[in-house]
Structures are given as C-alpha cells and as structure tokens.
C-alpha cells in the first residue's frame, strides 16, 4: 500500500471501498477532508465445492404387532 494511505489508516481515517470495472476494487482513506488512494486489487474467485448429497432416511413406525 502507498505510504500516505497507510499513514491515513494509522491516524484513524475512514476507509471506504470503491468498486471498479472487471472485478476490481480500490480502498480509499478519508482524513481531515483529504483522500488517500490505496492499491487497485482484483477480487478472488470463490472455490465451488460439491456437497455430498445425503440420502433421506424414512422413519417407519414400529408395527403395532410388536407393541402388543
């Protein structure tokens, strides 16, 4: 990150994220009416995992004959 941006964050500036085109974003720090731009970064893709399908188990009543 740029030194000015890091100093702004360290001194308690407010950081906002600005969305850019092409899955990119930039963080901007505001302190005392001045803005300090951070680096332009690219969003990471989420890993898609396949969940194992659980077999539905059917609960069956105990037969009435066993309970007599």
mmCIF file as gemmi writes it, N, C-alpha and C atoms, coordinates in Angstrom:
data_model
loop_
_atom_site.group_PDB
_atom_site.id
_atom_site.type_symbol
_atom_site.label_atom_id
_atom_site.label_alt_id
_atom_site.label_comp_id
_atom_site.label_asym_id
_atom_site.label_entity_id
_atom_site.label_seq_id
_atom_site.pdbx_PDB_ins_code
_atom_site.Cartn_x
_atom_site.Cartn_y
_atom_site.Cartn_z
_atom_site.occupancy
_atom_site.B_iso_or_equiv
_atom_site.pdbx_formal_charge
_atom_site.auth_seq_id
_atom_site.auth_asym_id
_atom_site.pdbx_PDB_model_num
ATOM 1 N N . UNK Axp A 1 ? 0.833 -1.183 0 1 0 ? 1 A 1
ATOM 2 C CA . UNK Axp A 1 ? 0 0 0 1 0 ? 1 A 1
ATOM 3 C C . UNK Axp A 1 ? 0.882 1.254 0 1 0 ? 1 A 1
ATOM 4 N N . UNK Axp A 2 ? 0.391 2.322 -0.573 1 0 ? 2 A 1
ATOM 5 C CA . UNK Axp A 2 ? 1.14 3.582 -0.551 1 0 ? 2 A 1
ATOM 6 C C . UNK Axp A 2 ? 1.33 4.093 0.88 1 0 ? 2 A 1
ATOM 7 N N . UNK Axp A 3 ? 2.434 4.766 1.114 1 0 ? 3 A 1
ATOM 8 C CA . UNK Axp A 3 ? 2.758 5.251 2.468 1 0 ? 3 A 1
ATOM 9 C C . UNK Axp A 3 ? 1.711 6.217 2.985 1 0 ? 3 A 1
ATOM 10 N N . UNK Axp A 4 ? 1.214 7.094 2.122 1 0 ? 4 A 1
ATOM 11 C CA . UNK Axp A 4 ? 0.213 8.085 2.547 1 0 ? 4 A 1
ATOM 12 C C . UNK Axp A 4 ? -1.075 7.392 2.992 1 0 ? 4 A 1
ATOM 13 N N . UNK Axp A 5 ? -1.477 6.338 2.275 1 0 ? 5 A 1
ATOM 14 C CA . UNK Axp A 5 ? -2.675 5.588 2.634 1 0 ? 5 A 1
ATOM 15 C C . UNK Axp A 5 ? -2.475 4.901 3.989 1 0 ? 5 A 1
ATOM 16 N N . UNK Axp A 6 ? -1.328 4.282 4.175 1 0 ? 6 A 1
ATOM 17 C CA . UNK Axp A 6 ? -1.043 3.613 5.446 1 0 ? 6 A 1
ATOM 18 C C . UNK Axp A 6 ? -1.033 4.59 6.619 1 0 ? 6 A 1
ATOM 19 N N . UNK Axp A 7 ? -0.47 5.779 6.413 1 0 ? 7 A 1
ATOM 20 C CA . UNK Axp A 7 ? -0.459 6.798 7.482 1 0 ? 7 A 1
ATOM 21 C C . UNK Axp A 7 ? -1.872 7.251 7.821 1 0 ? 7 A 1
ATOM 22 N N . UNK Axp A 8 ? -2.699 7.398 6.788 1 0 ? 8 A 1
ATOM 23 C CA . UNK Axp A 8 ? -4.085 7.814 6.989 1 0 ? 8 A 1
ATOM 24 C C . UNK Axp A 8 ? -4.834 6.791 7.84 1 0 ? 8 A 1
ATOM 25 N N . UNK Axp A 9 ? -4.667 5.521 7.514 1 0 ? 9 A 1
ATOM 26 C CA . UNK Axp A 9 ? -5.336 4.454 8.266 1 0 ? 9 A 1
ATOM 27 C C . UNK Axp A 9 ? -4.815 4.421 9.7 1 0 ? 9 A 1
ATOM 28 N N . UNK Axp A 10 ? -3.524 4.565 9.861 1 0 ? 10 A 1
ATOM 29 C CA . UNK Axp A 10 ? -2.902 4.526 11.189 1 0 ? 10 A 1
ATOM 30 C C . UNK Axp A 10 ? -3.386 5.689 12.063 1 0 ? 10 A 1
ATOM 31 N N . UNK Axp A 11 ? -3.667 6.843 11.446 1 0 ? 11 A 1
ATOM 32 C CA . UNK Axp A 11 ? -4.118 8.013 12.201 1 0 ? 11 A 1
ATOM 33 C C . UNK Axp A 11 ? -5.628 8.051 12.399 1 0 ? 11 A 1
ATOM 34 N N . UNK Axp A 12 ? -6.317 6.986 12.011 1 0 ? 12 A 1
ATOM 35 C CA . UNK Axp A 12 ? -7.751 6.905 12.293 1 0 ? 12 A 1
ATOM 36 C C . UNK Axp A 12 ? -8.661 7.374 11.184 1 0 ? 12 A 1
ATOM 37 N N . UNK Axp A 13 ? -8.178 7.385 9.961 1 0 ? 13 A 1
ATOM 38 C CA . UNK Axp A 13 ? -9.017 7.788 8.835 1 0 ? 13 A 1
ATOM 39 C C . UNK Axp A 13 ? -10.077 6.746 8.519 1 0 ? 13 A 1
ATOM 40 N N . UNK Axp A 14 ? -11.148 7.183 7.85 1 0 ? 14 A 1
ATOM 41 C CA . UNK Axp A 14 ? -12.223 6.263 7.463 1 0 ? 14 A 1
ATOM 42 C C . UNK Axp A 14 ? -11.875 5.639 6.121 1 0 ? 14 A 1
ATOM 43 N N . UNK Axp A 15 ? -11.997 4.324 6.051 1 0 ? 15 A 1
ATOM 44 C CA . UNK Axp A 15 ? -11.661 3.603 4.828 1 0 ? 15 A 1
ATOM 45 C C . UNK Axp A 15 ? -12.948 3.151 4.155 1 0 ? 15 A 1
ATOM 46 N N . UNK Axp A 16 ? -13.064 3.457 2.871 1 0 ? 16 A 1
ATOM 47 C CA . UNK Axp A 16 ? -14.204 3.019 2.073 1 0 ? 16 A 1
ATOM 48 C C . UNK Axp A 16 ? -13.67 2.264 0.863 1 0 ? 16 A 1
ATOM 49 N N . UNK Axp A 17 ? -14.467 1.305 0.388 1 0 ? 17 A 1
ATOM 50 C CA . UNK Axp A 17 ? -14.082 0.517 -0.77 1 0 ? 17 A 1
ATOM 51 C C . UNK Axp A 17 ? -14.885 0.968 -1.977 1 0 ? 17 A 1
ATOM 52 N N . UNK Axp A 18 ? -14.188 1.274 -3.069 1 0 ? 18 A 1
ATOM 53 C CA . UNK Axp A 18 ? -14.846 1.7 -4.296 1 0 ? 18 A 1
ATOM 54 C C . UNK Axp A 18 ? -14.75 0.57 -5.319 1 0 ? 18 A 1
ATOM 55 N N . UNK Axp A 19 ? -15.909 0.166 -5.856 1 0 ? 19 A 1
ATOM 56 C CA . UNK Axp A 19 ? -15.941 -0.888 -6.862 1 0 ? 19 A 1
ATOM 57 C C . UNK Axp A 19 ? -15.528 -0.313 -8.206 1 0 ? 19 A 1
ATOM 58 N N . UNK Axp A 20 ? -14.733 -1.076 -8.933 1 0 ? 20 A 1
ATOM 59 C CA . UNK Axp A 20 ? -14.288 -0.691 -10.263 1 0 ? 20 A 1
ATOM 60 C C . UNK Axp A 20 ? -14.731 -1.758 -11.259 1 0 ? 20 A 1
ATOM 61 N N . UNK Axp A 21 ? -14.494 -1.52 -12.529 1 0 ? 21 A 1
ATOM 62 C CA . UNK Axp A 21 ? -14.874 -2.481 -13.561 1 0 ? 21 A 1
ATOM 63 C C . UNK Axp A 21 ? -13.966 -3.712 -13.521 1 0 ? 21 A 1
ATOM 64 N N . UNK Axp A 22 ? -14.503 -4.822 -13.998 1 0 ? 22 A 1
ATOM 65 C CA . UNK Axp A 22 ? -13.689 -6.023 -14.176 1 0 ? 22 A 1
ATOM 66 C C . UNK Axp A 22 ? -13.274 -6.705 -12.891 1 0 ? 22 A 1
ATOM 67 N N . UNK Axp A 23 ? -14.165 -6.825 -11.929 1 0 ? 23 A 1
ATOM 68 C CA . UNK Axp A 23 ? -13.879 -7.497 -10.652 1 0 ? 23 A 1
ATOM 69 C C . UNK Axp A 23 ? -12.705 -6.866 -9.908 1 0 ? 23 A 1
ATOM 70 N N . UNK Axp A 24 ? -12.597 -5.569 -10.008 1 0 ? 24 A 1
ATOM 71 C CA . UNK Axp A 24 ? -11.524 -4.867 -9.302 1 0 ? 24 A 1
ATOM 72 C C . UNK Axp A 24 ? -12.122 -3.886 -8.31 1 0 ? 24 A 1
ATOM 73 N N . UNK Axp A 25 ? -11.318 -3.529 -7.291 1 0 ? 25 A 1
ATOM 74 C CA . UNK Axp A 25 ? -11.76 -2.572 -6.288 1 0 ? 25 A 1
ATOM 75 C C . UNK Axp A 25 ? -10.562 -1.793 -5.761 1 0 ? 25 A 1
ATOM 76 N N . UNK Axp A 26 ? -10.851 -0.652 -5.129 1 0 ? 26 A 1
ATOM 77 C CA . UNK Axp A 26 ? -9.799 0.183 -4.578 1 0 ? 26 A 1
ATOM 78 C C . UNK Axp A 26 ? -10.275 0.723 -3.235 1 0 ? 26 A 1
ATOM 79 N N . UNK Axp A 27 ? -9.412 0.716 -2.263 1 0 ? 27 A 1
ATOM 80 C CA . UNK Axp A 27 ? -9.736 1.277 -0.96 1 0 ? 27 A 1
ATOM 81 C C . UNK Axp A 27 ? -9.238 2.712 -0.902 1 0 ? 27 A 1
ATOM 82 N N . UNK Axp A 28 ? -10.094 3.573 -0.311 1 0 ? 28 A 1
ATOM 83 C CA . UNK Axp A 28 ? -9.765 4.997 -0.192 1 0 ? 28 A 1
ATOM 84 C C . UNK Axp A 28 ? -9.91 5.396 1.268 1 0 ? 28 A 1
ATOM 85 N N . UNK Axp A 29 ? -8.927 6.098 1.787 1 0 ? 29 A 1
ATOM 86 C CA . UNK Axp A 29 ? -8.951 6.557 3.18 1 0 ? 29 A 1
ATOM 87 C C . UNK Axp A 29 ? -9.228 8.064 3.196 1 0 ? 29 A 1
ATOM 88 N N . UNK Axp A 30 ? -10.158 8.467 4.064 1 0 ? 30 A 1
ATOM 89 C CA . UNK Axp A 30 ? -10.53 9.881 4.211 1 0 ? 30 A 1
ATOM 90 C C . UNK Axp A 30 ? -10.115 10.357 5.596 1 0 ? 30 A 1
ATOM 91 N N . UNK Axp A 31 ? -9.37 11.49 5.637 1 0 ? 31 A 1
ATOM 92 C CA . UNK Axp A 31 ? -8.934 12.078 6.905 1 0 ? 31 A 1
ATOM 93 C C . UNK Axp A 31 ? -8.801 13.586 6.722 1 0 ? 31 A 1
ATOM 94 N N . UNK Axp A 32 ? -9.504 14.342 7.55 1 0 ? 32 A 1
ATOM 95 C CA . UNK Axp A 32 ? -9.442 15.81 7.534 1 0 ? 32 A 1
ATOM 96 C C . UNK Axp A 32 ? -9.782 16.4 6.169 1 0 ? 32 A 1
ATOM 97 N N . UNK Axp A 33 ? -10.757 15.836 5.484 1 0 ? 33 A 1
ATOM 98 C CA . UNK Axp A 33 ? -11.197 16.365 4.195 1 0 ? 33 A 1
ATOM 99 C C . UNK Axp A 33 ? -10.328 15.994 3.014 1 0 ? 33 A 1
ATOM 100 N N . UNK Axp A 34 ? -9.309 15.205 3.23 1 0 ? 34 A 1
ATOM 101 C CA . UNK Axp A 34 ? -8.44 14.774 2.135 1 0 ? 34 A 1
ATOM 102 C C . UNK Axp A 34 ? -8.591 13.269 1.938 1 0 ? 34 A 1
ATOM 103 N N . UNK Axp A 35 ? -8.386 12.825 0.711 1 0 ? 35 A 1
ATOM 104 C CA . UNK Axp A 35 ? -8.491 11.399 0.429 1 0 ? 35 A 1
ATOM 105 C C . UNK Axp A 35 ? -7.125 10.85 0.021 1 0 ? 35 A 1
ATOM 106 N N . UNK Axp A 36 ? -6.91 9.602 0.393 1 0 ? 36 A 1
ATOM 107 C CA . UNK Axp A 36 ? -5.661 8.92 0.082 1 0 ? 36 A 1
ATOM 108 C C . UNK Axp A 36 ? -6.02 7.575 -0.536 1 0 ? 36 A 1
ATOM 109 N N . UNK Axp A 37 ? -5.613 7.365 -1.788 1 0 ? 37 A 1
ATOM 110 C CA . UNK Axp A 37 ? -5.978 6.15 -2.508 1 0 ? 37 A 1
ATOM 111 C C . UNK Axp A 37 ? -5.02 5.017 -2.179 1 0 ? 37 A 1
ATOM 112 N N . UNK Axp A 38 ? -5.593 3.819 -2.077 1 0 ? 38 A 1
ATOM 113 C CA . UNK Axp A 38 ? -4.795 2.613 -1.891 1 0 ? 38 A 1
ATOM 114 C C . UNK Axp A 38 ? -4.552 1.948 -3.235 1 0 ? 38 A 1
ATOM 115 N N . UNK Axp A 39 ? -4.086 0.728 -3.199 1 0 ? 39 A 1
ATOM 116 C CA . UNK Axp A 39 ? -3.807 -0.01 -4.426 1 0 ? 39 A 1
ATOM 117 C C . UNK Axp A 39 ? -5.099 -0.529 -5.05 1 0 ? 39 A 1
ATOM 118 N N . UNK Axp A 40 ? -5.058 -0.749 -6.35 1 0 ? 40 A 1
ATOM 119 C CA . UNK Axp A 40 ? -6.176 -1.381 -7.045 1 0 ? 40 A 1
ATOM 120 C C . UNK Axp A 40 ? -5.964 -2.887 -6.936 1 0 ? 40 A 1
ATOM 121 N N . UNK Axp A 41 ? -7.002 -3.574 -6.469 1 0 ? 41 A 1
ATOM 122 C CA . UNK Axp A 41 ? -6.897 -5.013 -6.261 1 0 ? 41 A 1
ATOM 123 C C . UNK Axp A 41 ? -7.973 -5.741 -7.059 1 0 ? 41 A 1
ATOM 124 N N . UNK Axp A 42 ? -7.754 -7.03 -7.276 1 0 ? 42 A 1
ATOM 125 C CA . UNK Axp A 42 ? -8.698 -7.87 -8.003 1 0 ? 42 A 1
ATOM 126 C C . UNK Axp A 42 ? -9.365 -8.821 -7.018 1 0 ? 42 A 1
ATOM 127 N N . UNK Axp A 43 ? -10.678 -8.99 -7.174 1 0 ? 43 A 1
ATOM 128 C CA . UNK Axp A 43 ? -11.41 -9.898 -6.301 1 0 ? 43 A 1
ATOM 129 C C . UNK Axp A 43 ? -10.992 -11.329 -6.589 1 0 ? 43 A 1
ATOM 130 N N . UNK Axp A 44 ? -10.933 -12.131 -5.515 1 0 ? 44 A 1
ATOM 131 C CA . UNK Axp A 44 ? -10.609 -13.541 -5.662 1 0 ? 44 A 1
ATOM 132 C C . UNK Axp A 44 ? -11.881 -14.315 -5.955 1 0 ? 44 A 1
ATOM 133 N N . UNK Axp A 45 ? -11.768 -15.35 -6.762 1 0 ? 45 A 1
ATOM 134 C CA . UNK Axp A 45 ? -12.913 -16.194 -7.07 1 0 ? 45 A 1
ATOM 135 C C . UNK Axp A 45 ? -13.153 -17.143 -5.903 1 0 ? 45 A 1
ATOM 136 N N . UNK Axp A 46 ? -14.434 -17.39 -5.637 1 0 ? 46 A 1
ATOM 137 C CA . UNK Axp A 46 ? -14.776 -18.337 -4.589 1 0 ? 46 A 1
ATOM 138 C C . UNK Axp A 46 ? -14.616 -19.747 -5.129 1 0 ? 46 A 1
ATOM 139 N N . UNK Axp A 47 ? -14.122 -20.624 -4.276 1 0 ? 47 A 1
ATOM 140 C CA . UNK Axp A 47 ? -13.995 -22.017 -4.667 1 0 ? 47 A 1
ATOM 141 C C . UNK Axp A 47 ? -15.358 -22.679 -4.56 1 0 ? 47 A 1
ATOM 142 N N . UNK Axp A 48 ? -15.718 -23.382 -5.609 1 0 ? 48 A 1
ATOM 143 C CA . UNK Axp A 48 ? -17.006 -24.064 -5.623 1 0 ? 48 A 1
ATOM 144 C C . UNK Axp A 48 ? -16.76 -25.522 -5.268 1 0 ? 48 A 1
ATOM 145 N N . UNK Axp A 49 ? -17.395 -25.947 -4.207 1 0 ? 49 A 1
ATOM 146 C CA . UNK Axp A 49 ? -17.251 -27.331 -3.796 1 0 ? 49 A 1
ATOM 147 C C . UNK Axp A 49 ? -18.588 -28.029 -3.918 1 0 ? 49 A 1
ATOM 148 N N . UNK Axp A 50 ? -18.537 -29.271 -4.29 1 0 ? 50 A 1
ATOM 149 C CA . UNK Axp A 50 ? -19.762 -30.047 -4.406 1 0 ? 50 A 1
ATOM 150 C C . UNK Axp A 50 ? -20.07 -30.654 -3.045 1 0 ? 50 A 1
ATOM 151 N N . UNK Axp A 51 ? -21.281 -30.459 -2.612 1 0 ? 51 A 1
ATOM 152 C CA . UNK Axp A 51 ? -21.704 -31.053 -1.351 1 0 ? 51 A 1
ATOM 153 C C . UNK Axp A 51 ? -22.17 -32.474 -1.617 1 0 ? 51 A 1
ATOM 154 N N . UNK Axp A 52 ? -21.859 -33.315 -0.677 1 0 ? 52 A 1
ATOM 155 C CA . UNK Axp A 52 ? -22.329 -34.687 -0.806 1 0 ? 52 A 1
ATOM 156 C C . UNK Axp A 52 ? -23.808 -34.712 -0.492 1 0 ? 52 A 1
ATOM 157 N N . UNK Axp A 53 ? -24.542 -35.385 -1.343 1 0 ? 53 A 1
ATOM 158 C CA . UNK Axp A 53 ? -25.974 -35.48 -1.127 1 0 ? 53 A 1
ATOM 159 C C . UNK Axp A 53 ? -26.236 -36.528 -0.059 1 0 ? 53 A 1
ATOM 160 N N . UNK Axp A 54 ? -27.026 -36.137 0.917 1 0 ? 54 A 1
ATOM 161 C CA . UNK Axp A 54 ? -27.39 -37.064 1.974 1 0 ? 54 A 1
ATOM 162 C C . UNK Axp A 54 ? -28.661 -37.788 1.561 1 0 ? 54 A 1
ATOM 163 N N . UNK Axp A 55 ? -28.644 -39.068 1.784 1 0 ? 55 A 1
ATOM 164 C CA . UNK Axp A 55 ? -29.837 -39.837 1.482 1 0 ? 55 A 1
ATOM 165 C C . UNK Axp A 55 ? -30.85 -39.582 2.577 1 0 ? 55 A 1
ATOM 166 N N . UNK Axp A 56 ? -32.063 -39.359 2.174 1 0 ? 56 A 1
ATOM 167 C CA . UNK Axp A 56 ? -33.119 -39.144 3.149 1 0 ? 56 A 1
ATOM 168 C C . UNK Axp A 56 ? -33.535 -40.486 3.728 1 0 ? 56 A 1
ATOM 169 N N . UNK Axp A 57 ? -33.531 -40.538 5.011 1 0 ? 57 A 1
ATOM 170 C CA . UNK Axp A 57 ? -33.966 -41.774 5.659 1 0 ? 57 A 1
ATOM 171 C C . UNK Axp A 57 ? -35.418 -41.614 6.056 1 0 ? 57 A 1
ATOM 172 N N . UNK Axp A 58 ? -36.165 -42.648 5.811 1 0 ? 58 A 1
ATOM 173 C CA . UNK Axp A 58 ? -37.586 -42.623 6.137 1 0 ? 58 A 1
ATOM 174 C C . UNK Axp A 58 ? -37.769 -43.309 7.485 1 0 ? 58 A 1
ATOM 175 N N . UNK Axp A 59 ? -38.342 -42.569 8.415 1 0 ? 59 A 1
ATOM 176 C CA . UNK Axp A 59 ? -38.619 -43.15 9.721 1 0 ? 59 A 1
ATOM 177 C C . UNK Axp A 59 ? -39.927 -43.928 9.619 1 0 ? 59 A 1
ATOM 178 N N . UNK Axp A 60 ? -39.847 -45.17 10.001 1 0 ? 60 A 1
ATOM 179 C CA . UNK Axp A 60 ? -41.035 -46.005 9.942 1 0 ? 60 A 1
ATOM 180 C C . UNK Axp A 60 ? -41.511 -46.29 11.355 1 0 ? 60 A 1
ATOM 181 N N . UNK Axp A 61 ? -42.789 -46.319 11.476 1 0 ? 61 A 1
ATOM 182 C CA . UNK Axp A 61 ? -43.369 -46.655 12.77 1 0 ? 61 A 1
ATOM 183 C C . UNK Axp A 61 ? -43.152 -48.126 13.062 1 0 ? 61 A 1
ATOM 184 N N . UNK Axp A 62 ? -42.981 -48.375 14.335 1 0 ? 62 A 1
ATOM 185 C CA . UNK Axp A 62 ? -42.9 -49.777 14.735 1 0 ? 62 A 1
ATOM 186 C C . UNK Axp A 62 ? -44.266 -50.402 14.506 1 0 ? 62 A 1
ATOM 187 N N . UNK Axp A 63 ? -44.247 -51.575 14.05 1 0 ? 63 A 1
ATOM 188 C CA . UNK Axp A 63 ? -45.524 -52.202 13.769 1 0 ? 63 A 1
ATOM 189 C C . UNK Axp A 63 ? -46.318 -52.412 15.055 1 0 ? 63 A 1
ATOM 190 N N . UNK Axp A 64 ? -47.609 -52.325 14.934 1 0 ? 64 A 1
ATOM 191 C CA . UNK Axp A 64 ? -48.497 -52.442 16.093 1 0 ? 64 A 1
ATOM 192 C C . UNK Axp A 64 ? -48.421 -53.825 16.71 1 0 ? 64 A 1
ATOM 193 N N . UNK Axp A 65 ? -48.069 -54.825 15.942 1 0 ? 65 A 1
ATOM 194 C CA . UNK Axp A 65 ? -47.986 -56.19 16.433 1 0 ? 65 A 1
ATOM 195 C C . UNK Axp A 65 ? -46.881 -56.333 17.479 1 0 ? 65 A 1
ATOM 196 N N . UNK Axp A 66 ? -45.753 -55.646 17.298 1 0 ? 66 A 1
ATOM 197 C CA . UNK Axp A 66 ? -44.63 -55.753 18.232 1 0 ? 66 A 1
ATOM 198 C C . UNK Axp A 66 ? -44.947 -55.082 19.565 1 0 ? 66 A 1
ATOM 199 N N . UNK Axp A 67 ? -45.764 -54.068 19.569 1 0 ? 67 A 1
ATOM 200 C CA . UNK Axp A 67 ? -46.087 -53.313 20.785 1 0 ? 67 A 1
ATOM 201 C C . UNK Axp A 67 ? -47.169 -53.956 21.619 1 0 ? 67 A 1
ATOM 202 N N . UNK Axp A 68 ? -47.854 -54.994 21.143 1 0 ? 68 A 1
ATOM 203 C CA . UNK Axp A 68 ? -48.952 -55.615 21.899 1 0 ? 68 A 1
ATOM 204 C C . UNK Axp A 68 ? -48.492 -56.407 23.036 1 0 ? 68 A 1
